[in-house]
């Protein structure tokens, strides 16, 4: 880790970091100020009075939990296999998996819609959970594999000598030693699933299944456009993401740098 020993260098570094943060902080400040414009806290009360508002929150939580669970399990197993197991042609499969990263979400809407209708999951949470998980897994595997590559092969060789099976190595070595990168995967997946707008808009039609990202639409219509309440909705929607990041901040930052140095 880099350290600034002199007082002058620390001051310069603090000023530089502050200037770098301002462009990212400014939109958040404007959003909060705008949400309190006009009627003030009444804007938030109006958002909370939206029909089925808390039901939308519940649906978003269900989708997030399902997506995070699928991504975590599939990512850890796939990354372990790509990194430490002898699988014929695994590099080909790995690059095919990464090829999914080049596909925009909107391009896959038509085939995903047809698949959801054929499987009978249209207008259910699964119609959003499965595509979201599939879109998140490639990047999560890329991030996690580099972390598992940093685990020395001698650890697994010693475990093998002691009679550990492949599953035991995965359970007792990989999972405990990759908790930081797992936290990063969870945070990224949580943010992606919670903030996704296009898939819920396309695959969830009934109010009973819609998510919280649809709430701002209640204040935008042909003859109305109440931006103060839209901003209040955005603030309320952002709170769970902020809480999730703060809760896993230390592990998240360690996870992003995992595998960078050996």
N, C-alpha and C positions, 0 to 999 in steps of 0.2 A: 504494500500500500504506500502511495506517495505521501510524504509529509513535508510541510512547510515549517522550517525551523525559525526563520527570522520573522519579526513582527511585520515588517514591510511586505514580505511575500504573502503572509496570511491575510493582510488587509487587501492587497491587490486581488488575491484569489477570492476573497469574500465578495468584493465588488463585481468581479467577473461573473461569479455564480449568480449573484442577485440580478444582474442585467440579463443573464440567460433565462432566468425564471420568469421575468416580467411578461414576455410575450405569451407564456402559457397561463399565467395567473390572471392577466387582464380580462380574457373572455369570461372566466368564472366570476370575477368581481362584477362585471357588467350584467351577467345573468342574475346574480343575487339581487343587485340593485334594481334591475328591471322587474323582477318578480315582486318587489315591494312598492313599485310605483303605483300611482292611482289610489286604489283602495287599501293598500298596505297588506296587513295580515289577512284581510278578507279574501284576497286572491287565493291564499292557501286553503282557507275554509271552503271556497267555491270548488277548488279541485277535490278536496276530500268529500264534497257532497255529490260528486259525479256518480251516477248509478253504477253499482258493482265495482267501485274503485278498489276496494279491498279484495274483491274477488279477482280482479286483474292482477293485483300483487301476488295473490296466492298462486295463480296460474303461472306467473313468471318464476316464482320460487320452485314450483314443480318442474318446469322446463329446465331451469338452471341445475337443480339437483340431479335430474336424469342425465343431462348432457355432461356434467362434471364427472359423474360416476362412470359413464361409458368411456369418456375420453381418458380418464385416469387409468382404468383397468387395461384398456386396449393399448394405451401409450406405453405403460410400464412393461407389459408383456412383449410388445413389438420391439421396443428399444433394447430390452435385454437380449432378445433373439438376434437382432441385427448387430449388436455389439459383441456378445460373448459366445454365442452358440454357432456351431458349424452347420450352416444351412446352405445347400447347393443353390447358387444363383442369388444369394441374398442381396448383393449389391444391385442387381438388376431390379429386384422387387423394391429396394429402397428408393432408387431413382424414379421408378414408376409411381411410387407413393408421393414423392416430392413433386412430380409433374402436376398433381392436383392443385398445388399452390398457384399454378399459372392460370387456373380457371376462375374467372369472376363468378360470384354467387348468382348474378342475374342471368348468366348464360345457361345455368343449369335449372332454371325455374320450370321450363316446359317439361323436360324429362322427369324432374322430381314430382311435378304435379301429376303427370300420368302414372307414375309409380305409386304415389299416395292413393290415387283413386282406385287403381287395380288391387292394392293391398287392403283397401277398405279402412284406411286410417285417416282419410281426409277429414278435416275439422276435429281432429283429436290432438292431444299433446305430442303423440308419437310422430305426427307429420312434421313437427318442428324439431323435436329432440334428435331424431336420427340424422337428418341432413346437417344440423348444427354440429353434432358430434363428428360426422364424417369430414366436415370442412375444417374442424379444429385439430384433428388427429395428426395430419402430416407435419405441421409446424411443431406440434408438441413432441412428436417422435424425433424430429431433427434436433430439438433442444435437449431432450432427455438422453438421446444416444451419445452425444458429446460428453455428457456428465458421466454416464456409465463407462465410456471409453477411458475416463480418468481413473477408474478403479483398477488397481494393479492386478494382473493375472495371478500373481502369487497368492492373493487372498482366496481365489477360487480353487487354485491348486491345493492349498492347505485344507480347504474345506472338503475337497474330493478325497484327500488322503484320510481325513477323519471319517469318511463314509457318508458325507452329505450328498444327497441327490440334487439334480438340477433344480427341482422345485424348492428344496431346502436352501440352496444357494440364493435363489431369487427372493425367498421369504426372509431369510436371516441376514443376508448381505446387501442385496440390491435395494430393497425397500427402506431399511433404516439409513443407509448411506446416501440415498438420493432424496431425502426429505426436502432439502432446499429447492431443488429443481422441480420436485413434485408440487411444492407451494407455488412456484412460478407458473407451472402449467395450470393449476387450479385457478389462480388469479386471472390469467389470460382467458381461460375458458369461461369463467364467471362473467367477466366483462363482455366477452363476445356474445354469450347467450343472453345476458340480461339486456344488453343494448340493441340486440338485433331487431330490426323493424320490418325488413322485407319479407322474411319467411312467415312470421305470424300474420302479417297483413294478407299474404297470399293463401295460406293454408288454414287459417282459423277465421271462420266467418261468423259464428254465433257468439253473442256476448258472453256466454258461459265459458268459453275457451280462450277468449282474447287475452292479450298480455298488457302490461302496464305501459308499454311504448305506444299504445293506441290512445291513451288518455288525452294527449294534446289535441287530437282531432275533434274532441267535443267542443273546443273553443274556436274552431276554424270552420266557417261555412260560407255559403254563397253571399249572405248578407251580414256576416260578422267575422271579425278577426281580432280577438282579444289577446294580444301578445303578452300582456302582463300575466295572464293566467297560464298561457303556454309556457312562459319562463318559470312560473311557480311549479308547474308540472315537471319541468326539466330538473328543477332543484330536488324535488321529492324523489324523482326517479334515480337521481345520481347518488343519493344518500347511501343505499346499500353497497354500491360499488366502492365508495370512499371508505366505508366501515370495513369491507372485506380487505381492501388494500392495507389499511392501517393495522388490522389484526395480523396480517401475514407479511408485514413490511420487511422485517429482518430476514426471514427465510426467502422471500421473493428476491431481494437484492443479492443474496448469496447464490440463489438458484440461477440468476442471469449470468453470473460469472463462473459457474461450475463448469469444469472442463476446459476453461480458458488457459489454465496453467497446469502443468504436470510436474 
